[in-house]
Amino acid sequence: MSSNINLLDTPEQLGPLGLGSSETGDTSDTANLSKAREKKGRRWLIWSFIFCPCHLPLTMGLLALVFGGTAFGALLSRNTLGVGLVVGTIYAIGVGIGLRHIRAATKDIDCSGDTCEVKTDD
């Protein structure tokens, strides 16, 4: 089963599995797809935390190391607020995408008991 996922799609547009499919499929397939979707969301969250604005001093130091002595380095050093806004925006977008993936992955899973069960339309 192959489908293209647009990261800007809402969970309703992505279907019940969150993968652009309107079919529920086998329960084990649904569970595997949900796990894959949750892993993707967690990866988005981990990578977006690198751009967390609280790390801005470290980010600016790294950028100064990489681009020091260049025109781009001079631009970065004179526009710290702009760099902070860009880094903060990247962080917010990454967290939003990660949370959307995790929310879509857990939408059809019931974890109210001791184990998590995948809801099906049977």
Rosetta constraint file for C-alpha pairs under 8 A:
AtomPair CA 3 CA 19 HARMONIC 6.86 0.50
AtomPair CA 3 CA 20 HARMONIC 6.49 0.50
AtomPair CA 3 CA 21 HARMONIC 7.59 0.50
AtomPair CA 4 CA 19 HARMONIC 7.80 0.50
AtomPair CA 4 CA 20 HARMONIC 7.28 0.50
AtomPair CA 5 CA 9 HARMONIC 7.73 0.50
AtomPair CA 5 CA 14 HARMONIC 7.71 0.50
AtomPair CA 5 CA 19 HARMONIC 6.39 0.50
AtomPair CA 5 CA 20 HARMONIC 6.57 0.50
AtomPair CA 7 CA 97 HARMONIC 7.34 0.50
AtomPair CA 9 CA 13 HARMONIC 5.87 0.50
AtomPair CA 9 CA 14 HARMONIC 6.45 0.50
AtomPair CA 10 CA 14 HARMONIC 6.42 0.50
AtomPair CA 11 CA 15 HARMONIC 6.68 0.50
AtomPair CA 11 CA 18 HARMONIC 6.08 0.50
AtomPair CA 11 CA 100 HARMONIC 7.54 0.50
AtomPair CA 11 CA 104 HARMONIC 6.05 0.50
AtomPair CA 12 CA 16 HARMONIC 7.49 0.50
AtomPair CA 12 CA 18 HARMONIC 7.96 0.50
AtomPair CA 13 CA 20 HARMONIC 6.89 0.50
AtomPair CA 14 CA 18 HARMONIC 4.60 0.50
AtomPair CA 14 CA 19 HARMONIC 5.31 0.50
AtomPair CA 14 CA 20 HARMONIC 4.11 0.50
AtomPair CA 14 CA 21 HARMONIC 6.77 0.50
AtomPair CA 15 CA 19 HARMONIC 6.43 0.50
AtomPair CA 15 CA 20 HARMONIC 5.20 0.50
AtomPair CA 15 CA 21 HARMONIC 5.39 0.50
AtomPair CA 15 CA 22 HARMONIC 5.28 0.50
AtomPair CA 16 CA 21 HARMONIC 7.15 0.50
AtomPair CA 16 CA 22 HARMONIC 6.49 0.50
AtomPair CA 16 CA 23 HARMONIC 7.58 0.50
AtomPair CA 16 CA 24 HARMONIC 6.91 0.50
AtomPair CA 16 CA 107 HARMONIC 7.91 0.50
AtomPair CA 16 CA 108 HARMONIC 7.26 0.50
AtomPair CA 17 CA 21 HARMONIC 6.54 0.50
AtomPair CA 17 CA 22 HARMONIC 7.72 0.50
AtomPair CA 17 CA 23 HARMONIC 7.94 0.50
AtomPair CA 17 CA 24 HARMONIC 6.84 0.50
AtomPair CA 17 CA 30 HARMONIC 6.77 0.50
AtomPair CA 17 CA 33 HARMONIC 7.24 0.50
AtomPair CA 17 CA 34 HARMONIC 7.03 0.50
AtomPair CA 17 CA 104 HARMONIC 7.36 0.50
AtomPair CA 17 CA 105 HARMONIC 7.16 0.50
AtomPair CA 17 CA 108 HARMONIC 7.52 0.50
AtomPair CA 18 CA 34 HARMONIC 7.99 0.50
AtomPair CA 18 CA 37 HARMONIC 7.75 0.50
AtomPair CA 18 CA 101 HARMONIC 7.87 0.50
AtomPair CA 18 CA 104 HARMONIC 5.50 0.50
AtomPair CA 18 CA 105 HARMONIC 6.63 0.50
AtomPair CA 24 CA 30 HARMONIC 6.94 0.50
AtomPair CA 24 CA 120 HARMONIC 6.81 0.50
AtomPair CA 24 CA 121 HARMONIC 7.26 0.50
AtomPair CA 25 CA 29 HARMONIC 6.58 0.50
AtomPair CA 25 CA 30 HARMONIC 6.57 0.50
AtomPair CA 26 CA 30 HARMONIC 6.17 0.50
AtomPair CA 27 CA 31 HARMONIC 6.15 0.50
AtomPair CA 27 CA 118 HARMONIC 6.58 0.50
AtomPair CA 27 CA 120 HARMONIC 7.02 0.50
AtomPair CA 28 CA 32 HARMONIC 6.09 0.50
AtomPair CA 29 CA 33 HARMONIC 6.03 0.50
AtomPair CA 30 CA 34 HARMONIC 6.01 0.50
AtomPair CA 30 CA 118 HARMONIC 7.27 0.50
AtomPair CA 31 CA 35 HARMONIC 6.13 0.50
AtomPair CA 31 CA 118 HARMONIC 6.44 0.50
AtomPair CA 32 CA 36 HARMONIC 6.16 0.50
AtomPair CA 33 CA 37 HARMONIC 6.06 0.50
AtomPair CA 33 CA 105 HARMONIC 7.78 0.50
AtomPair CA 34 CA 38 HARMONIC 6.08 0.50
AtomPair CA 34 CA 104 HARMONIC 7.95 0.50
AtomPair CA 34 CA 105 HARMONIC 4.51 0.50
AtomPair CA 34 CA 106 HARMONIC 6.80 0.50
AtomPair CA 35 CA 39 HARMONIC 6.14 0.50
AtomPair CA 35 CA 105 HARMONIC 6.90 0.50
AtomPair CA 36 CA 40 HARMONIC 6.21 0.50
AtomPair CA 37 CA 41 HARMONIC 6.27 0.50
AtomPair CA 37 CA 101 HARMONIC 5.96 0.50
AtomPair CA 37 CA 102 HARMONIC 6.67 0.50
AtomPair CA 37 CA 104 HARMONIC 7.63 0.50
AtomPair CA 37 CA 105 HARMONIC 5.43 0.50
AtomPair CA 38 CA 42 HARMONIC 6.18 0.50
AtomPair CA 38 CA 101 HARMONIC 6.17 0.50
AtomPair CA 38 CA 102 HARMONIC 4.74 0.50
AtomPair CA 38 CA 105 HARMONIC 5.45 0.50
AtomPair CA 38 CA 106 HARMONIC 7.63 0.50
AtomPair CA 39 CA 43 HARMONIC 6.18 0.50
AtomPair CA 39 CA 102 HARMONIC 7.93 0.50
AtomPair CA 40 CA 44 HARMONIC 6.33 0.50
AtomPair CA 40 CA 98 HARMONIC 7.33 0.50
AtomPair CA 40 CA 101 HARMONIC 6.91 0.50
AtomPair CA 40 CA 102 HARMONIC 7.94 0.50
AtomPair CA 41 CA 45 HARMONIC 6.30 0.50
AtomPair CA 41 CA 97 HARMONIC 7.10 0.50
AtomPair CA 41 CA 98 HARMONIC 4.00 0.50
AtomPair CA 41 CA 99 HARMONIC 6.26 0.50
AtomPair CA 41 CA 100 HARMONIC 7.29 0.50
AtomPair CA 41 CA 101 HARMONIC 4.72 0.50
AtomPair CA 41 CA 102 HARMONIC 5.17 0.50
AtomPair CA 42 CA 46 HARMONIC 6.14 0.50
AtomPair CA 42 CA 98 HARMONIC 6.15 0.50
AtomPair CA 42 CA 102 HARMONIC 7.28 0.50
AtomPair CA 43 CA 47 HARMONIC 6.11 0.50
AtomPair CA 43 CA 98 HARMONIC 7.35 0.50
AtomPair CA 44 CA 48 HARMONIC 5.96 0.50
AtomPair CA 44 CA 94 HARMONIC 5.90 0.50
AtomPair CA 44 CA 95 HARMONIC 6.80 0.50
AtomPair CA 44 CA 97 HARMONIC 6.86 0.50
AtomPair CA 44 CA 98 HARMONIC 4.76 0.50
AtomPair CA 45 CA 49 HARMONIC 6.23 0.50
AtomPair CA 45 CA 94 HARMONIC 6.39 0.50
AtomPair CA 45 CA 95 HARMONIC 5.33 0.50
AtomPair CA 45 CA 98 HARMONIC 5.15 0.50
AtomPair CA 45 CA 99 HARMONIC 7.50 0.50
AtomPair CA 46 CA 50 HARMONIC 7.10 0.50
AtomPair CA 47 CA 51 HARMONIC 7.51 0.50
AtomPair CA 47 CA 94 HARMONIC 7.64 0.50
AtomPair CA 48 CA 52 HARMONIC 6.76 0.50
AtomPair CA 48 CA 90 HARMONIC 7.19 0.50
AtomPair CA 48 CA 91 HARMONIC 5.05 0.50
AtomPair CA 48 CA 92 HARMONIC 7.79 0.50
AtomPair CA 48 CA 94 HARMONIC 4.95 0.50
AtomPair CA 48 CA 95 HARMONIC 6.08 0.50
AtomPair CA 49 CA 91 HARMONIC 6.55 0.50
AtomPair CA 49 CA 95 HARMONIC 7.85 0.50
AtomPair CA 50 CA 55 HARMONIC 7.38 0.50
AtomPair CA 50 CA 91 HARMONIC 7.88 0.50
AtomPair CA 51 CA 55 HARMONIC 6.92 0.50
AtomPair CA 51 CA 56 HARMONIC 7.77 0.50
AtomPair CA 51 CA 59 HARMONIC 7.91 0.50
AtomPair CA 51 CA 87 HARMONIC 5.64 0.50
AtomPair CA 51 CA 88 HARMONIC 6.91 0.50
AtomPair CA 51 CA 90 HARMONIC 6.67 0.50
AtomPair CA 51 CA 91 HARMONIC 5.17 0.50
AtomPair CA 52 CA 56 HARMONIC 7.27 0.50
AtomPair CA 52 CA 87 HARMONIC 7.08 0.50
AtomPair CA 52 CA 88 HARMONIC 6.43 0.50
AtomPair CA 52 CA 91 HARMONIC 5.51 0.50
AtomPair CA 53 CA 84 HARMONIC 6.67 0.50
AtomPair CA 53 CA 87 HARMONIC 6.38 0.50
AtomPair CA 53 CA 88 HARMONIC 5.37 0.50
AtomPair CA 53 CA 91 HARMONIC 7.48 0.50
AtomPair CA 55 CA 59 HARMONIC 6.08 0.50
AtomPair CA 56 CA 60 HARMONIC 5.89 0.50
AtomPair CA 56 CA 84 HARMONIC 6.69 0.50
AtomPair CA 56 CA 87 HARMONIC 7.78 0.50
AtomPair CA 57 CA 61 HARMONIC 6.13 0.50
AtomPair CA 58 CA 62 HARMONIC 6.16 0.50
AtomPair CA 59 CA 63 HARMONIC 6.11 0.50
AtomPair CA 60 CA 64 HARMONIC 6.00 0.50
AtomPair CA 60 CA 80 HARMONIC 7.98 0.50
AtomPair CA 61 CA 65 HARMONIC 6.23 0.50
AtomPair CA 62 CA 66 HARMONIC 6.23 0.50
AtomPair CA 63 CA 67 HARMONIC 5.79 0.50
AtomPair CA 63 CA 68 HARMONIC 7.58 0.50
AtomPair CA 63 CA 73 HARMONIC 7.32 0.50
AtomPair CA 63 CA 76 HARMONIC 7.96 0.50
AtomPair CA 64 CA 68 HARMONIC 4.89 0.50
AtomPair CA 64 CA 73 HARMONIC 6.15 0.50
AtomPair CA 64 CA 76 HARMONIC 7.95 0.50
AtomPair CA 64 CA 77 HARMONIC 7.57 0.50
AtomPair CA 67 CA 72 HARMONIC 6.44 0.50
AtomPair CA 67 CA 73 HARMONIC 4.60 0.50
AtomPair CA 68 CA 73 HARMONIC 5.09 0.50
AtomPair CA 68 CA 74 HARMONIC 7.43 0.50
AtomPair CA 69 CA 73 HARMONIC 6.33 0.50
AtomPair CA 69 CA 74 HARMONIC 7.26 0.50
AtomPair CA 70 CA 74 HARMONIC 6.42 0.50
AtomPair CA 71 CA 75 HARMONIC 6.25 0.50
AtomPair CA 72 CA 76 HARMONIC 6.19 0.50
AtomPair CA 73 CA 77 HARMONIC 6.18 0.50
AtomPair CA 74 CA 78 HARMONIC 6.27 0.50
AtomPair CA 75 CA 79 HARMONIC 6.18 0.50
AtomPair CA 76 CA 80 HARMONIC 6.23 0.50
AtomPair CA 76 CA 83 HARMONIC 6.83 0.50
AtomPair CA 79 CA 83 HARMONIC 6.34 0.50
AtomPair CA 80 CA 84 HARMONIC 6.10 0.50
AtomPair CA 81 CA 85 HARMONIC 6.20 0.50
AtomPair CA 82 CA 86 HARMONIC 6.20 0.50
AtomPair CA 83 CA 87 HARMONIC 6.04 0.50
AtomPair CA 84 CA 88 HARMONIC 5.95 0.50
AtomPair CA 85 CA 89 HARMONIC 6.04 0.50
AtomPair CA 86 CA 90 HARMONIC 6.19 0.50
AtomPair CA 87 CA 91 HARMONIC 6.16 0.50
AtomPair CA 88 CA 92 HARMONIC 6.16 0.50
AtomPair CA 89 CA 93 HARMONIC 6.16 0.50
AtomPair CA 90 CA 94 HARMONIC 6.08 0.50
AtomPair CA 91 CA 95 HARMONIC 6.16 0.50
AtomPair CA 92 CA 96 HARMONIC 6.11 0.50
AtomPair CA 93 CA 97 HARMONIC 6.19 0.50
AtomPair CA 94 CA 98 HARMONIC 6.09 0.50
AtomPair CA 95 CA 99 HARMONIC 6.04 0.50
AtomPair CA 96 CA 100 HARMONIC 6.09 0.50
AtomPair CA 97 CA 101 HARMONIC 6.28 0.50
AtomPair CA 98 CA 102 HARMONIC 6.32 0.50
AtomPair CA 99 CA 103 HARMONIC 5.94 0.50
AtomPair CA 100 CA 104 HARMONIC 6.06 0.50
AtomPair CA 101 CA 105 HARMONIC 6.09 0.50
AtomPair CA 102 CA 106 HARMONIC 6.25 0.50
AtomPair CA 103 CA 107 HARMONIC 5.99 0.50
AtomPair CA 104 CA 108 HARMONIC 7.97 0.50
AtomPair CA 105 CA 109 HARMONIC 7.86 0.50
AtomPair CA 108 CA 118 HARMONIC 5.87 0.50
AtomPair CA 108 CA 119 HARMONIC 5.34 0.50
AtomPair CA 108 CA 120 HARMONIC 7.80 0.50
AtomPair CA 109 CA 116 HARMONIC 6.36 0.50
AtomPair CA 109 CA 117 HARMONIC 5.62 0.50
AtomPair CA 109 CA 118 HARMONIC 4.45 0.50
AtomPair CA 109 CA 119 HARMONIC 5.80 0.50
AtomPair CA 110 CA 116 HARMONIC 5.42 0.50
AtomPair CA 110 CA 117 HARMONIC 5.17 0.50
AtomPair CA 110 CA 118 HARMONIC 6.18 0.50
AtomPair CA 110 CA 119 HARMONIC 6.75 0.50
AtomPair CA 111 CA 115 HARMONIC 6.01 0.50
AtomPair CA 111 CA 116 HARMONIC 4.14 0.50
AtomPair CA 111 CA 117 HARMONIC 6.40 0.50
AtomPair CA 112 CA 116 HARMONIC 7.21 0.50
